[in-house]
Amino acid sequence: MATSAAAAAIAPTDTSQTATKAGASRNKLAKDLNSFLTLLTSQLKNQDPLSPMDSTEFTNQLVQFAQVEQQINSNESLTSLIGLSQQNIVTNSVNYIGKTIEANSPNVPLQGGKMKAAYGVSSDAQSVAIVVRNSSGELVYSSVGEKSKGVHEFNWDGKSSSGQQLPDGTYQMQVTALSKDDKPIDTYTTAFGKVTGVTTKDGQTLVVMDKLGVPVDKILSITA
């Protein structure tokens, strides 16, 4: 599990690769410009004084080199800004540690033997079924949900359908709602959990609830 200190160390990794590519592009540009200037100097030295070279072509090439260099500079500046932005997001996200949040997620943490979630039903339903699966995809618990349109709480004591207390961890919650003519009704789920850390993955900042990582932009509220 990543701590806030580890998160701060991880954040720059994604932008460092871009910076390395920019550095390689700058080196290649410098070599190409060197070669061009060497060739140009040689041509100027050996040109026919009675028929001097047309300066338009090599002037245009010099302009193109300048434009490429300007683009590389812009890319490097943008990379730097992205890195600073990611660092700020990580730093601000540390404030969530120790607090309970609600976030859009089909996965829900079981913490201290308890799970709290919510689900929304877009319209009144004939039937609503709730199933909980473990990390292996095995169905461990099922129940009947509220049929009315709106948002409903779901609380689970972490015991399987056979009464066995299951270990804390990440579980998947699925809600299926059907209308009177057996047509599916749109549903969604949200997860509640205590934030225990912050990390980054693929350039995205995640708040961690034990082993479940949720993107910061999926957080709906702080409840405690």
N, C-alpha and C positions, 0 to 999 in steps of 0.2 A: 504494500500500500504506500502510495506516495504521500509524503508530508508536505507542508507548505514550503519548506526550505528546498526540498527536492524539486518541487514544481518550478520554483524560480530558476533553478539550474537547467531544467529541461526546456523551458520556454524559448530560448534563443536558437535551439538546434535547427528548427525548420528554416529560419531565415539565414543561418550560417551557410547552408548549402547554396542558396541563391547568391549570397555574397561571393562564394568561391567561384561560381560560374561567371559572375560579373568580372572578377579579377582575371580569370582566364581570357575572357573576351577582350579586356583592356590590353593584356599582354600580346594577344594576337594582332590587335589593331596597331600596336606600337611596332611590331615586326613588319607588318604589311606597309605601314607608312615609311619605315626605314628603307625597305626595299624599293618603294616607289620613289623616294627622294634620291636614292643612290642612282637609280635608272635615269631619273630626270636630270640629275647633275651630269651624268655621262653623256646624255643626249645633247644637253646645252653646250658642253665642251666641244663636242664633235659636229655640231650643226654647221651647215654651209652658211657663211656670213652673207652671201648673196641671196640666200633663200632661207631666212630664219623660220624657226618653228612657229606654228600658230599656238598662242598661249591659252586659247579658249579651252582646249581639251584638258590640259593638266590643271588649269584653274578650277574647272568643274570637279575634277577628281579630288582636289584638295578640299573643296567645299563638302563633298560627300564624306571624306574622312572626318571633317569637323562635325558634321551632323551625326555620324555614328558615335563619335566620342561624347557628344552632348546627350545622346540617348542612353549611353552606358552610365553617364553621371546621374541622369534622372532615375534610372533603374536602381542604382546604388542608394540614392536618397530615399526612394520609395521603400526599399528593403529595410533601411534603417528605421523609417517611420513605422513600418509593420511590426518590426521587432519591439519597438518601444510600446506600441499599442498592445501587443500580446503580453508584455511584462506588466502593464497597467491592469489588464483584465485579470491576470493571475493574482496580482497583489490585492486588488479589490475583492476577489473571490475568497481570499483567506478569511474575510470577515464572516463568511457563512459557517466556518468550522465551529462545531458545538451547537449549532442551531438546527431546528427541524424545518424542512422546506417541503413544499408541494411542487411537483414537476410533471410535465407531460411525459409519460413513459409507459410502455407495455410491461416493463420489468419493475418489480417492486422488491425492496429489501425486507427480509425477515430479521428484525433486530430485537434481541432480548426475548426471543420466543413469540414476538407479536408482529403482526403486519397491519398497516393502515393504508387504505387506498380509497379511491373514489372512481365512480364510473358515470358516464353520461349517456342517456338514451334520447335520441333526437325526436321521438314521438311515442305516444302510448303504444304499448306492445301487448301481444297475446301471451308471450312467454319470454323470459330472460334467464339465461343460464350463465353461471360463472364457474370457470375452471381454473385451477392453479397447477402449474407444472414446475418441476424442479429443473436444475441446470442441464439435465440429461434429456429433458423433454417428456419425462414420465408424468402422467396425471397423478397428483397426490391428494387433491381435494376438489370437491365440486359442491355447488349450492345453487339455490334458486334466487334470482335477483328481483329487485323492485320493477314493476311493469310500467309505472307512470313515467311520463315525459319529464326530463330534468336530470339533475345530478344527485347521486346517492352515495352514501358512505359504505365502505366495505371494511370490516374488521375481522381478522382471523387470528386464532390463538396458536397457529403454527402446528396444529395436530392434523395428521392425515385422516382420511376417511375411516381408517381402521383404529384411530385413537392414538397413534404413535406420535410422540413429540419429534418434530423434524428439526434439523440443525439450522442455525442462522445462516443466511446467505441470500443469493439473488434468485427470485422466482418469477415466472412469467404468469401474468394474469390475463385471461381472455374472457371477454363478455360477448355473448351472442344473443341478439334480440330478434324476434320474429313478429310480424304483424298478424292480423286475423286470417289473412289469406296466405300465411306462411312465407311471406317475402321478408328478406333481411332488412333490418333497420340499422341505421348508422349508430355506432357507439364509440366511445373513447375512454381511456383510463388515465388516471393520474396516480402518482406514487408519493407517499409521505415517508420521510426518513431523516435521521439525524446525520448531518454532514460530519465526516471524520477526516477529510483531507481534500486536497486540490491537486490536479495533475493536468498534463497536456497530452494530446494524442492527435497526430496528423494535423497539427497547427490549431487544434481546437481545445479550448479550456474546459475541463470537466470538474464538477464538484463530485466528490466520492462519498457514498453512503455505504460504509464498510467496503464491499467489493463491487458495488454498482456505481458506474460513472455516468453522470447526466450532464449534457452540455449546459452551460450557463444560460443560454438563451431559451432553454426549456423550463426554467424556473418560473412558477406562477406566483408563489407567495412564500413568505417566511412566517411560520405559525408559532415559533417560540425562539 
